């Protein structure tokens, strides 16, 4: 049960976009869960769903954004980041449908709560396809109003080379 008044309603993006790698269940990212009932917008095994699903809450449900995921084609959540860290950078993760990337920056900037995160120095790592090594970064303080592509397997030197080229 969520601690606020927001609910998933007809949104099932968390049943589609992330990978679920649970001991009892595995689902690839960017494909609908076989238990997601798209016609009803709910889970056929809701009471017995994997723990990963039971504990997941996007920023919308946590009332950290007013952007309803199925309206904008993405959701934001807090994820532990081991790579692509630059100092004390604050990072949040977005799973975004690839065809909705073109509107991502606009949608993030129109939400007052997300805009405050950006003003507080947060950046976003965006996952947008099944290749987990493909990441786009939205960090307006470092790169301006654009999405920057990085590959998770790039060396730190390669990451810095790409970042330095953006500054030229």
LINBELRA-V263992 format. One record per run of one state. SS is the DSSP state (~ for helix, > for strand, _ for the rest). FROM is the first residue (numbers start at 1). LEN is the number of residues. If there is no record, write none. Layout:
BEGIN
ss=SS from=FROM len=LEN
ss=SS from=FROM len=LEN
END
This chain:
BEGIN
ss=_ from=1 len=12
ss=~ from=13 len=3
ss=_ from=16 len=4
ss=> from=20 len=3
ss=_ from=23 len=2
ss=> from=25 len=3
ss=_ from=28 len=8
ss=> from=36 len=2
ss=_ from=38 len=4
ss=> from=42 len=2
ss=_ from=44 len=2
ss=~ from=46 len=3
ss=_ from=49 len=2
ss=~ from=51 len=5
ss=_ from=56 len=13
ss=~ from=69 len=4
ss=_ from=73 len=1
ss=> from=74 len=4
ss=_ from=78 len=12
ss=> from=90 len=7
ss=_ from=97 len=1
ss=~ from=98 len=13
ss=_ from=111 len=1
ss=~ from=112 len=8
ss=_ from=120 len=2
ss=> from=122 len=6
ss=_ from=128 len=6
ss=> from=134 len=5
ss=_ from=139 len=1
ss=~ from=140 len=4
ss=_ from=144 len=3
ss=> from=147 len=5
ss=_ from=152 len=4
ss=~ from=156 len=12
ss=_ from=168 len=1
END
